[in-house]
């Protein structure tokens, strides 16, 4: 794919800011003159998709934790009725601390990914986030594909709109 490198420092700045502030920066980009720049547009769309995926993951984690906390009293009852050894970890809050530490670890992993992607965009690098970047490239930037690149991948070159022949024209 032929995504051109950023033309101005403003392009890299907008691309870098779109990762930590994906919920705000996207509006500035899409309503500015930079919406037609492929580099800025790609990083903005990718950051929105990544931010939404992380938010959905955190919400899912919170709902799972609420469900686990809701089931904890019944788990304690089952453990006591079945005769399993219970050392009082639940009563001391060990379980809540462990879950909080896991949530905190996941938060810092997400934050470090955001900062890493932001740094790469600041340097003007074109990169694709796994599972997200390729889908965005296929959906929004397929017009930039090079015919030689497609032939090397074993696909026929993409027909342009003006070259399309309809069955009624044959």
N, CA, C and O of each residue as an XYZ file, in Angstrom:
680
protein
N       0.841     -1.164      0.000
C       0.000      0.000      0.000
C       0.890      1.231      0.000
O       1.981      1.224      0.571
N       0.422      2.270     -0.635
C       1.210      3.480     -0.756
C       0.643      4.583      0.135
O      -0.010      5.504     -0.355
N       0.891      4.490      1.437
C       0.516      5.605      2.301
C       1.731      6.510      2.338
O       2.822      6.094      2.729
N       1.534      7.721      1.935
C       2.645      8.658      1.875
C       3.056      9.076      3.275
O       2.217      9.132      4.174
N       4.314      9.367      3.471
C       4.751      9.843      4.777
C       4.122     11.203      5.073
O       3.645     11.884      4.165
N       4.122     11.592      6.342
C       3.527     12.888      6.685
C       4.266     14.033      6.009
O       5.488     14.005      5.868
N       3.508     15.033      5.597
C       4.097     16.157      4.887
C       4.578     17.257      5.822
O       5.554     17.945      5.524
N       3.905     17.423      6.938
C       4.235     18.501      7.863
C       4.362     17.942      9.274
O       3.940     16.821      9.555
N       4.945     18.737     10.146
C       5.056     18.328     11.543
C       3.680     18.259     12.190
O       3.467     17.492     13.129
N       2.756     19.054     11.691
C       1.395     19.048     12.209
C       0.731     17.687     11.980
O      -0.091     17.258     12.790
N       1.075     17.012     10.896
C       0.522     15.694     10.606
C       0.941     14.686     11.670
O       0.113     13.931     12.179
N       2.222     14.676     12.003
C       2.691     13.731     13.008
C       2.138     14.081     14.390
O       1.842     13.192     15.189
N       2.002     15.369     14.666
C       1.452     15.774     15.960
C       0.006     15.311     16.105
O      -0.362     14.748     17.137
N      -0.817     15.542     15.085
C      -2.206     15.099     15.128
C      -2.305     13.581     15.217
O      -3.150     13.051     15.938
N      -1.450     12.890     14.491
C      -1.461     11.428     14.540
C      -1.061     10.914     15.911
O      -1.652      9.963     16.424
N      -0.062     11.541     16.497
C       0.385     11.111     17.826
C      -0.640     11.424     18.901
O      -0.845     10.621     19.811
N      -1.284     12.572     18.812
C      -2.287     12.937     19.812
C      -3.573     12.140     19.661
O      -4.372     12.072     20.595
N      -3.780     11.541     18.506
C      -5.018     10.799     18.308
C      -5.054      9.505     19.118
O      -6.140      8.969     19.339
N      -3.927      8.989     19.562
C      -3.937      7.750     20.348
C      -4.340      7.990     21.806
O      -5.277      7.338     22.267
N      -3.697      8.877     22.554
C      -4.160      9.058     23.934
C      -5.481      9.808     24.040
O      -6.229      9.597     24.995
N      -5.782     10.672     23.087
C      -7.005     11.472     23.137
C      -7.918     11.114     21.973
O      -8.416     11.999     21.278
N      -8.139      9.832     21.758
C      -8.893      9.354     20.595
C     -10.319      9.871     20.575
O     -10.889     10.044     19.498
N     -10.902     10.118     21.712
C     -12.298     10.546     21.784
C     -12.471     12.023     21.449
O     -13.593     12.448     21.171
N     -11.402     12.822     21.465
C     -11.487     14.253     21.172
C     -10.787     14.603     19.860
O     -11.334     15.343     19.042
N      -9.604     14.083     19.661
C      -8.788     14.458     18.509
C      -9.449     14.086     17.192
O      -9.283     14.785     16.193
N     -10.187     13.005     17.186
C     -10.837     12.562     15.950
C     -11.776     13.634     15.405
O     -11.856     13.832     14.192
N     -12.478     14.317     16.285
C     -13.391     15.368     15.831
C     -12.619     16.519     15.193
O     -13.058     17.085     14.192
N     -11.480     16.862     15.767
C     -10.669     17.935     15.190
C     -10.145     17.551     13.810
O     -10.107     18.375     12.896
N      -9.746     16.304     13.673
C      -9.180     15.867     12.394
C     -10.261     15.773     11.323
O     -10.068     16.246     10.203
N     -11.386     15.171     11.659
C     -12.417     14.963     10.648
C     -13.117     16.245     10.218
O     -13.745     16.276      9.159
N     -13.022     17.293     11.012
C     -13.629     18.556     10.624
C     -12.583     19.607     10.239
O     -12.882     20.800     10.187
N     -11.371     19.159      9.976
C     -10.321     20.090      9.554
C      -9.903     19.766      8.126
O     -10.460     18.875      7.484
N      -8.926     20.498      7.650
C      -8.423     20.252      6.301
C      -7.535     19.009      6.247
O      -7.186     18.555      5.157
N      -7.166     18.458      7.389
C      -6.286     17.294      7.437
C      -7.020     15.980      7.200
O      -6.390     14.923      7.165
N      -8.329     16.026      7.037
C      -9.072     14.783      6.867
C      -8.758     14.084      5.549
O      -9.065     12.902      5.392
N      -8.155     14.790      4.604
C      -7.814     14.183      3.319
C      -6.377     13.659      3.270
O      -5.985     13.024      2.291
N      -5.600     13.918      4.305
C      -4.229     13.397      4.366
C      -4.293     11.917      4.766
O      -4.792     11.602      5.846
N      -3.800     11.000      3.918
C      -3.915      9.572      4.228
C      -3.232      9.164      5.534
O      -3.754      8.323      6.266
N      -2.072      9.750      5.832
C      -1.341      9.380      7.047
C      -2.147      9.740      8.286
O      -2.311      8.912      9.182
N      -2.643     10.948      8.343
C      -3.402     11.416      9.503
C      -4.723     10.670      9.611
O      -5.135     10.272     10.700
N      -5.373     10.486      8.489
C      -6.662      9.802      8.494
C      -6.516      8.356      8.961
O      -7.336      7.869      9.740
N      -5.480      7.672      8.491
C      -5.267      6.277      8.897
C      -5.040      6.175     10.397
O      -5.669      5.357     11.069
N      -4.144      7.004     10.922
C      -3.855      6.927     12.353
C      -5.048      7.344     13.202
O      -5.254      6.802     14.288
N      -5.829      8.291     12.722
C      -7.003      8.710     13.475
C      -8.039      7.596     13.534
O      -8.577      7.306     14.603
N      -8.322      6.977     12.406
C      -9.302      5.886     12.393
C      -8.790      4.709     13.201
O      -9.555      4.072     13.926
N      -7.503      4.414     13.084
C      -6.929      3.304     13.842
C      -6.982      3.574     15.346
O      -7.251      2.665     16.131
N      -6.724      4.823     15.749
C      -6.767      5.145     17.175
C      -8.189      5.084     17.723
O      -8.391      4.687     18.870
N      -9.174      5.472     16.919
C     -10.567      5.363     17.360
C     -10.941      3.898     17.564
O     -11.544      3.542     18.577
N     -10.585      3.059     16.608
C     -10.900      1.634     16.726
C     -10.185      1.010     17.926
O     -10.772      0.208     18.652
N      -8.916      1.378     18.134
C      -8.168      0.839     19.266
C      -8.749      1.337     20.581
O      -8.877      0.562     21.528
N      -9.101      2.612     20.657
C      -9.701      3.157     21.875
C     -11.038      2.523     22.195
O     -11.326      2.230     23.355
N     -11.863      2.306     21.173
C     -13.147      1.647     21.399
C     -12.961      0.197     21.840
O     -13.690     -0.289     22.704
N     -11.992     -0.489     21.252
C     -11.731     -1.874     21.641
C     -11.234     -1.948     23.089
O     -11.647     -2.825     23.847
N     -10.348     -1.027     23.464
C      -9.874     -1.028     24.852
C     -10.993     -0.678     25.823
O     -11.089     -1.284     26.889
N     -11.832      0.277     25.482
C     -12.950      0.650     26.345
C     -13.929     -0.509     26.500
O     -14.418     -0.773     27.598
N     -14.210     -1.192     25.409
C     -15.098     -2.349     25.477
C     -14.478     -3.457     26.330
O     -15.179     -4.127     27.088
N     -13.169     -3.646     26.204
C     -12.491     -4.645     27.028
C     -12.541     -4.308     28.504
O     -12.777     -5.189     29.330
N     -12.322     -3.047     28.850
C     -12.398     -2.639     30.249
C     -13.817     -2.782     30.792
O     -14.002     -3.216     31.929
N     -14.825     -2.420     29.990
C     -16.216     -2.583     30.437
C     -16.547     -4.057     30.641
O     -17.208     -4.410     31.618
N     -16.103     -4.913     29.743
C     -16.324     -6.340     29.896
C     -15.649     -6.860     31.162
O     -16.220     -7.671     31.890
N     -14.446     -6.393     31.416
C     -13.738     -6.795     32.629
C     -14.480     -6.336     33.878
O     -14.583     -7.088     34.847
N     -14.994     -5.119     33.866
C     -15.745     -4.614     35.019
C     -17.006     -5.439     35.236
O     -17.326     -5.791     36.371
N     -17.726     -5.754     34.157
C     -18.935     -6.579     34.304
C     -18.591     -7.972     34.824
O     -19.339     -8.538     35.621
N     -17.471     -8.522     34.382
C     -17.053     -9.826     34.890
C     -16.713     -9.748     36.371
O     -17.063    -10.648     37.134
N     -16.031     -8.678     36.789
C     -15.683     -8.535     38.197
C     -16.927     -8.366     39.060
O     -17.007     -8.927     40.153
N     -17.889     -7.600     38.578
C     -19.137     -7.444     39.319
C     -19.831     -8.801     39.442
O     -20.370     -9.132     40.498
N     -19.817     -9.579     38.366
C     -20.412    -10.912     38.424
C     -19.693    -11.822     39.399
O     -20.330    -12.582     40.129
N     -18.367    -11.752     39.415
C     -17.600    -12.573     40.362
C     -17.886    -12.138     41.793
O     -18.091    -12.976     42.671
N     -17.899    -10.831     42.028
C     -18.187    -10.357     43.383
C     -19.604    -10.719     43.801
O     -19.866    -10.963     44.978
N     -20.501    -10.753     42.852
C     -21.873    -11.131     43.159
C     -21.953    -12.612     43.540
O     -22.770    -12.996     44.377
N     -21.104    -13.440     42.925
C     -21.112    -14.873     43.196
C     -20.259    -15.267     44.396
O     -20.316    -16.418     44.827
N     -19.479    -14.356     44.941
C     -18.549    -14.700     46.020
C     -19.262    -15.278     47.245
O     -18.809    -16.299     47.761
N     -20.355    -14.680     47.738
C     -20.999    -15.301     48.905
C     -21.468    -16.727     48.630
O     -21.358    -17.586     49.504
N     -21.984    -16.993     47.446
C     -22.416    -18.359     47.136
C     -21.217    -19.283     46.987
O     -21.299    -20.460     47.339
N     -20.091    -18.764     46.465
C     -18.875    -19.580     46.389
C     -18.382    -19.954     47.779
O     -17.967    -21.090     48.007
N     -18.424    -19.012     48.701
C     -17.996    -19.280     50.070
C     -18.883    -20.358     50.694
O     -18.396    -21.241     51.398
N     -20.187    -20.277     50.428
C     -21.126    -21.259     50.967
C     -20.853    -22.637     50.386
O     -20.878    -23.632     51.110
N     -20.592    -22.705     49.084
C     -20.298    -23.988     48.442
C     -19.018    -24.585     49.004
O     -18.953    -25.787     49.259
N     -18.019    -23.771     49.195
C     -16.741    -24.270     49.717
C     -16.914    -24.813     51.127
O     -16.351    -25.859     51.451
N     -17.677    -24.131     51.974
C     -17.890    -24.604     53.338
C     -18.736    -25.870     53.358
O     -18.456    -26.772     54.147
N     -19.760    -25.968     52.516
C     -20.626    -27.143     52.498
C     -19.914    -28.377     51.955
O     -20.190    -29.490     52.403
N     -19.019    -28.207     51.014
C     -18.322    -29.344     50.419
C     -17.144    -29.807     51.274
O     -16.559    -30.854     50.997
N     -16.796    -29.059     52.290
C     -15.716    -29.469     53.181
C     -14.338    -29.082     52.703
O     -13.343    -29.582     53.228
N     -14.249    -28.190     51.707
C     -12.937    -27.741     51.255
C     -12.305    -26.862     52.330
O     -13.008    -26.235     53.123
N     -10.988    -26.822     52.349
C     -10.286    -25.994     53.312
C     -10.426    -24.534     52.878
O     -10.112    -24.183     51.740
N     -10.882    -23.724     53.760
C     -11.043    -22.296     53.486
C     -10.224    -21.541     54.518
O     -10.502    -21.638     55.713
N      -9.246    -20.810     54.095
C      -8.318    -20.167     55.007
C      -8.713    -18.736     55.336
O      -7.944    -18.020     55.978
N      -9.870    -18.313     54.920
C     -10.317    -16.976     55.254
C      -9.775    -15.897     54.340
O      -9.835    -14.717     54.684
N      -9.242    -16.273     53.172
C      -8.711    -15.267     52.259
C      -9.801    -14.300     51.801
O      -9.572    -13.100     51.651
N     -11.007    -14.865     51.583
C     -12.085    -14.024     51.100
C     -12.492    -13.009     52.159
O     -12.778    -11.854     51.842
N     -12.517    -13.434     53.401
C     -12.916    -12.533     54.479
C     -11.880    -11.431     54.690
O     -12.237    -10.334     55.117
N     -10.629    -11.693     54.405
C      -9.575    -10.702     54.598
C      -9.418     -9.763     53.404
O      -8.586     -8.857     53.433
N     -10.182     -9.967     52.400
C     -10.117     -9.082     51.241
C      -9.008     -9.421     50.268
O      -8.702     -8.623     49.381
N      -8.398    -10.589     50.414
C      -7.313    -10.984     49.525
C      -7.796    -11.065     48.082
O      -7.096    -10.649     47.159
N      -8.983    -11.597     47.898
C      -9.525    -11.747     46.548
C      -9.727    -10.389     45.894
O      -9.398    -10.218     44.720
N     -10.253     -9.436     46.618
C     -10.488     -8.104     46.057
C      -9.172     -7.421     45.715
O      -9.077     -6.743     44.692
N      -8.169     -7.589     46.546
C      -6.864     -6.990     46.276
C      -6.241     -7.627     45.031
O      -5.663     -6.929     44.198
N      -6.359     -8.946     44.907
C      -5.802     -9.633     43.746
C      -6.488     -9.174     42.462
O      -5.821     -8.945     41.453
N      -7.794     -9.040     42.490
C      -8.533     -8.590     41.308
C      -8.160     -7.148     40.977
O      -8.000     -6.801     39.807
N      -8.023     -6.309     41.999
C      -7.621     -4.916     41.774
C      -6.227     -4.851     41.147
O      -5.994     -4.036     40.254
N      -5.309     -5.686     41.596
C      -3.961     -5.691     41.031
C      -3.965     -6.162     39.574
O      -3.204     -5.642     38.757
N      -4.804     -7.128     39.244
C      -4.915     -7.574     37.853
C      -5.476     -6.450     36.992
O      -4.982     -6.202     35.893
N      -6.504     -5.773     37.488
C      -7.090     -4.650     36.745
C      -6.068     -3.536     36.565
O      -5.984     -2.939     35.492
N      -5.293     -3.252     37.604
C      -4.258     -2.223     37.526
C      -3.167     -2.608     36.531
O      -2.677     -1.755     35.790
N      -2.788     -3.874     36.508
C      -1.794     -4.353     35.557
C      -2.299     -4.195     34.122
O      -1.560     -3.738     33.249
N      -3.551     -4.570     33.878
C      -4.120     -4.417     32.541
C      -4.224     -2.948     32.142
O      -4.034     -2.606     30.975
N      -4.526     -2.083     33.104
C      -4.591     -0.659     32.811
C      -3.228     -0.132     32.375
O      -3.147      0.622     31.405
N      -2.156     -0.511     33.067
C      -0.828     -0.033     32.707
C      -0.325     -0.648     31.401
O       0.438     -0.010     30.675
N      -0.735     -1.858     31.098
C      -0.389     -2.451     29.805
C      -1.062     -1.661     28.686
O      -0.436     -1.350     27.673
N      -2.351     -1.337     28.876
C      -3.061     -0.524     27.879
C      -2.459      0.856     27.732
O      -2.318      1.358     26.617
N      -2.100      1.479     28.851
C      -1.481      2.803     28.807
C      -0.130      2.765     28.100
O       0.192      3.665     27.323
N       0.657      1.732     28.365
C       1.961      1.635     27.698
C       1.792      1.397     26.197
O       2.589      1.904     25.407
N       0.768      0.634     25.784
C       0.510      0.454     24.357
C       0.113      1.778     23.702
O       0.563      2.090     22.599
N      -0.718      2.541     24.374
C      -1.126      3.844     23.835
C       0.081      4.755     23.666
O       0.224      5.410     22.634
N       0.937      4.801     24.656
C       2.128      5.656     24.561
C       3.095      5.154     23.490
O       3.731      5.955     22.805
N       3.209      3.850     23.343
C       4.082      3.279     22.314
C       3.576      3.628     20.911
O       4.351      4.060     20.058
N       2.278      3.440     20.678
C       1.700      3.769     19.377
C       1.773      5.267     19.101
O       2.000      5.682     17.965
N       1.583      6.068     20.126
C       1.671      7.513     19.964
C       3.090      7.931     19.584
O       3.275      8.808     18.740
N       4.076      7.315     20.197
C       5.476      7.619     19.895
C       5.818      7.233     18.457
O       6.516      7.974     17.765
N       5.331      6.080     18.007
C       5.603      5.667     16.629
C       4.952      6.624     15.634
O       5.546      6.943     14.605
N       3.741      7.082     15.933
C       3.078      8.033     15.039
C       3.799      9.377     15.059
O       3.875     10.051     14.032
N       4.326      9.772     16.212
C       5.062     11.031     16.313
C       6.311     11.001     15.444
O       6.699     12.024     14.879
N       6.941      9.840     15.333
C       8.139      9.698     14.501
C       7.810      9.623     13.011
O       8.712      9.619     12.174
N       6.521      9.565     12.680
C       6.119      9.528     11.279
C       6.098      8.138     10.691
O       6.137      7.991      9.470
N       6.038      7.109     11.522
C       6.021      5.735     11.033
C       4.600      5.319     10.686
O       3.638      5.685     11.360
N       4.500      4.554      9.629
C       3.232      3.937      9.266
C       3.255      2.530      9.827
O       4.127      1.743      9.457
N       2.333      2.187     10.701
C       2.273      0.856     11.295
C       0.815      0.457     11.443
O      -0.081      1.300     11.468
N       0.601     -0.837     11.539
C      -0.752     -1.352     11.703
C      -0.843     -2.101     13.025
O      -0.028     -2.978     13.310
N      -1.833     -1.751     13.822
C      -2.106     -2.484     15.054
C      -2.697     -3.835     14.656
O      -3.570     -3.887     13.790
N      -2.240     -4.929     15.269
C      -2.770     -6.243     14.899
C      -4.300     -6.298     15.002
O      -4.890     -5.762     15.941
N      -4.914     -6.938     14.048
C      -6.361     -7.153     13.917
C      -7.132     -5.881     13.574
O      -8.239     -5.978     13.045
N      -6.608     -4.723     13.847
C      -7.343     -3.475     13.613
C      -6.832     -2.786     12.358
O      -7.619     -2.392     11.498
N      -5.534     -2.643     12.253
C      -4.940     -1.887     11.153
C      -5.220     -2.466      9.786
O      -5.482     -1.722      8.841
N      -5.169     -3.795      9.661
C      -5.413     -4.413      8.355
C      -6.855     -4.224      7.913
O      -7.120     -3.983      6.735
N      -7.782     -4.331      8.848
C      -9.198     -4.129      8.499
C      -9.461     -2.687      8.076
O     -10.225     -2.444      7.142
N      -8.843     -1.746      8.748
C      -9.003     -0.340      8.384
C      -8.398     -0.080      7.012
O      -8.978      0.630      6.191
N      -7.240     -0.655      6.774
C      -6.586     -0.484      5.484
C      -7.445     -1.065      4.359
O      -7.585     -0.440      3.307
N      -8.011     -2.235      4.564
C      -8.852     -2.857      3.541
C     -10.130     -2.070      3.300
O     -10.588     -1.956      2.163
N     -10.701     -1.534      4.353
C     -12.000     -0.870      4.207
C     -11.894      0.560      3.686
O     -12.663      0.953      2.808
N     -10.962      1.336      4.210
C     -10.927      2.762      3.906
C      -9.826      3.183      2.935
O      -9.916      4.257      2.342
N      -8.788      2.359      2.760
C      -7.642      2.781      1.959
C      -7.321      1.809      0.836
O      -6.178      1.753      0.382
N      -8.288      1.054      0.384
C      -8.025      0.106     -0.697
C      -7.726      0.814     -2.025
O      -7.121      0.224     -2.920
N      -8.145      2.061     -2.147
C      -7.873      2.805     -3.384
C      -6.399      3.167     -3.524
O      -5.962      3.540     -4.612
N      -5.626      3.064     -2.450
C      -4.198      3.379     -2.519
C      -3.338      2.168     -2.847
O      -2.120      2.290     -2.974
N      -3.951      1.014     -2.984
C      -3.186     -0.194     -3.252
C      -2.522     -0.119     -4.607
O      -3.070      0.417     -5.569
N      -1.360     -0.656     -4.651
C      -0.581     -0.686     -5.885
C      -0.919     -1.972     -6.640
O      -0.989     -3.044     -6.038
N      -1.129     -1.871     -7.958
C      -1.461     -3.045     -8.765
C      -0.329     -4.065     -8.753
O      -0.584     -5.270     -8.769
N       0.907     -3.604     -8.724
C       2.059     -4.508     -8.687
C       2.062     -5.292     -7.385
O       2.373     -6.483     -7.374
N       1.714     -4.625     -6.281
C       1.666     -5.292     -4.977
C       0.575     -6.372     -4.973
O       0.771     -7.443     -4.398
N      -0.554     -6.102     -5.600
C      -1.630     -7.082     -5.642
C      -1.268     -8.268     -6.529
O      -1.601     -9.409     -6.205
N      -0.596     -8.011     -7.634
C      -0.184     -9.113     -8.500
C       0.840     -9.991     -7.801
O       0.840    -11.208     -7.988
N       1.717     -9.390     -6.995
C       2.710    -10.166     -6.254
C       2.039    -11.026     -5.194
O       2.540    -12.099     -4.858
N       0.921    -10.569     -4.668
C       0.197    -11.339     -3.662
C      -0.691    -12.403     -4.293
O      -1.339    -13.169     -3.580
N      -0.727    -12.460     -5.631
C      -1.521    -13.467     -6.307
C      -2.956    -13.044     -6.567
O      -3.783    -13.875     -6.942
N      -3.269    -11.767     -6.376
C      -4.618    -11.267     -6.618
C      -4.628    -10.503     -7.934
O      -3.630     -9.883     -8.301
N      -5.742    -10.543     -8.639
C      -5.811     -9.733     -9.870
C      -5.844     -8.255     -9.507
O      -6.355     -7.892     -8.447
N      -5.313     -7.406    -10.361
C      -5.327     -5.969    -10.065
C      -6.751     -5.464     -9.873
O      -7.695     -5.943    -10.502
N      -6.875     -4.499     -8.999
C      -8.175     -3.947     -8.671
C      -8.696     -3.109     -9.831
O      -7.967     -2.294    -10.397
N      -9.958     -3.314    -10.181
C     -10.562     -2.535    -11.261
C     -10.987     -1.184    -10.705
O     -11.646     -1.111     -9.668
N     -10.613     -0.137    -11.385
C     -11.012      1.194    -10.972
C     -12.430      1.457    -11.434
O     -12.909      0.808    -12.364
N     -13.099      2.385    -10.809
C     -14.495      2.660    -11.133
C     -14.670      3.055    -12.598
O     -15.650      2.674    -13.240
N     -13.733      3.804    -13.109
C     -13.886      4.261    -14.490
C     -13.589      3.143    -15.492
O     -13.982      3.231    -16.655
N     -12.887      2.078    -15.035
C     -12.555      0.975    -15.932
C     -13.537     -0.191    -15.818
O     -13.383     -1.194    -16.514
N     -14.523     -0.073    -14.967
C     -15.441     -1.174    -14.730
C     -16.342     -1.396    -15.944
O     -16.935     -0.462    -16.482
N     -16.425     -2.630    -16.345
C     -17.291     -2.994    -17.480
C     -18.487     -3.734    -16.914
O     -18.325     -4.748    -16.235
N     -19.656     -3.253    -17.177
C     -20.879     -3.891    -16.704
C     -21.297     -4.962    -17.695
O     -20.992     -4.861    -18.884
N     -21.992     -5.989    -17.219
C     -22.391     -7.088    -18.135
C     -23.218     -6.586    -19.317
O     -23.152     -7.176    -20.395
N     -23.981     -5.533    -19.149
C     -24.803     -5.029    -20.244
C     -23.952     -4.343    -21.332
O     -24.436     -4.151    -22.448
N     -22.707     -3.975    -21.031
C     -21.855     -3.294    -21.990
C     -21.021     -4.267    -22.824
O     -20.398     -3.859    -23.804
N     -21.002     -5.528    -22.452
C     -20.151     -6.504    -23.154
C     -20.746     -6.945    -24.454
O     -20.152     -7.761    -25.159
